[in-house]
Amino acid sequence: MPKILTIVGARPQFVKAAALSRALKKYGIEEILVHTGQHFDENMAEIFFRQMEIPQPKYNLGINSLSHGAMT
């Protein structure tokens, strides 16, 4: 089975990833999803996985491990 690695992090990438994930599934291509962890807020990341039916990431790089206060 062919495989493809998809990397998402910012909001626009989630929108693109949703369409790509559906197409890959349709053609039997295994998707390995990596989330950069750029957004620490659930409303900026996790909610997209649920609402857009994007598969949960196999890997999370956890790039953004600081609190919102520390980031602003």
C-alpha positions in Angstrom: 0.0 0.0 0.0 1.4 3.4 -0.9 2.0 5.8 2.0 2.1 9.6 2.2 3.3 11.8 5.0 1.2 14.9 5.7 2.4 17.7 8.0 -0.1 20.2 9.4 0.3 23.1 11.8 -1.5 26.3 10.9 -5.2 26.7 10.3 -5.1 27.0 6.5 -3.3 23.6 6.4 -6.1 21.9 8.3 -8.6 22.9 5.6 -6.3 21.5 2.9 -5.6 18.4 4.9 -9.2 17.6 5.3 -9.7 17.4 1.5 -6.5 15.6 1.0 -7.3 13.0 3.7 -10.6 12.2 2.1 -9.0 11.7 -1.3 -6.2 9.5 0.0 -8.7 7.3 1.8 -10.8 7.0 -1.3 -7.8 5.7 -3.3 -6.5 3.4 -0.5 -3.4 5.4 0.2 -2.1 5.3 3.8 -1.7 8.7 5.4 0.8 9.3 8.2 -0.2 12.6 9.7 2.3 14.8 11.7 1.0 17.8 13.7 3.6 20.5 14.4 1.8 21.4 17.7 2.0 25.1 16.6 -1.3 25.9 18.2 -1.7 25.3 22.0 -5.4 26.3 22.0 -8.0 23.6 21.3 -9.9 26.0 19.2 -6.9 26.4 16.9 -6.1 22.8 16.3 -7.8 19.9 18.0 -11.3 21.1 17.0 -10.3 20.9 13.3 -9.4 17.2 13.6 -12.9 16.5 15.0 -15.0 18.9 12.9 -13.3 18.3 9.6 -12.9 14.5 10.2 -9.1 14.7 9.8 -7.4 11.6 11.2 -5.7 12.0 14.5 -1.9 12.6 14.0 0.4 9.8 14.5 3.1 12.2 15.7 2.9 15.5 17.4 6.1 17.5 17.4 5.0 19.8 20.2 6.8 22.8 18.8 4.7 25.2 20.8 5.0 24.2 24.4 4.7 27.6 25.9 1.6 29.1 27.5 -0.5 31.7 25.7 0.8 34.4 28.1 4.4 33.5 27.3 3.7 33.6 23.6 2.1 37.1 23.5 
